[in-house]
Amino acid sequence: MHRLRHALTGDGPGEAAAGPEAEQFPESSELEDDDAEGLSSRLSGTLSFTSAEDDDEEDGEDDDDADPDPLSAGDRVAGEDAGDPPPDGQRGSQLLTRQLQDFWKKSRNTLVPQRLLFEVTNATVVKDPPSKYVLYTLAVMGPGPLDSPPAQISRRYSDFERLHRNLQRQFRGPMAGVSFPRKRLRRNFTAETIARRSRAFEQFLGHLQAVPELRQAADLQDFFVLPELRRAQSLTCTGLYREALALWANAWQLQAQLGIPCGPDRRLLTLAGLAVCHQELEDAGEARACCEKALQLLGAKNPHPLLAPFLEAHVRLSWRLGLDKRHSEARLQALQEAGLTPTPPPSLKELLIKEVLD
């Protein structure tokens, strides 16, 4: 957090000469070789991870086909000495949230423009035979409501590498100054490698968010949101509504913080998922509120395929709650009389199941 505060507030020599709109990037060497003090600081902070001293060679993708020996479930690393007592992961996450919220409260009127904060809070070695890889969990916090926990994403090295490769193909100029941690053929699962990669991924995403052309890139938006939407859709289709609800809510928070520029369709799909899950979990009030948000986003866009399903759900939920439904009812009837939607229209759940996310 100490380095994160200095990077975001611009403390240090040379910052004043750069001008108010200059974006500072750390040297590429910082992403590859950390000094002993920096590594100690990383390991004693909120990051916690499962480690393994594996010396066997792995394949070129990243962390697959490594030493298949079982990994102790309780092998956690914290502080400078790996023999220290293991940290409480949940307590560390709560500490991170408080630290980030305090930082935003102090800096929300001084940072122009305000940037997103990225922090790897957990890194877990996952064994999925024949593969073995590290799953990095990142907290994403922006200038949104300060009383809400940060959104989270979980990605592996190959996900970051794919994003880096795609952006390099499309934005050679802007990507020239963006550093990325190199591949390693050995020792991908040591505490040192995981800690250094965690810091590198934080800086990598911070670089991308600092460059307007890259921040608006569809590949970057997909990296953050698309996996969450796909998992939420899959859980909804299988009837695991409570689990799906958490993912839809996380996806909605991510889109709000990132300022998704690619139109309202993904936000509408997310609101549809939230409405369906709330309805299935007998929370008609929240489901109706999601429908109202969607109708505000849609405005007067009559041809949109989600308009009639949202109107139909809003009418039904309003009737159930004893609230006014006349406006939505009249608008839905007008669509049906104009032949713009069948009678009855498809439900939100039907459209959600059929939607292809790409």
Secondary structure by P-SEA (a helix, b strand, c coil): caaaaaaaaccccccccccccbbbbccccccccccaaaaaaaaaccbbbbbbbcccccccccccccccccccccccccccccccccccaaaaaaaaaaaaaaaaaacccccccbbbbbbbccccccccccbbbbbbbbbbbccccccccbbbbbbcaaaaaaaaaaaaaccccccccbbbbbbbccccccaaaaaaaaaaaaaaaaaaaacccccccaaaaaaccaaaaaaaaaaaaacaaaaaaaaaaaaaaaaaaacccccaaaaaaaaaaaaaaaaaacaaaaaaaaaaaaaaaacccccccaaaaaaaaaaaaaaaaccccaaaaaaaaaaaaacccccccccaaaaaaacccc
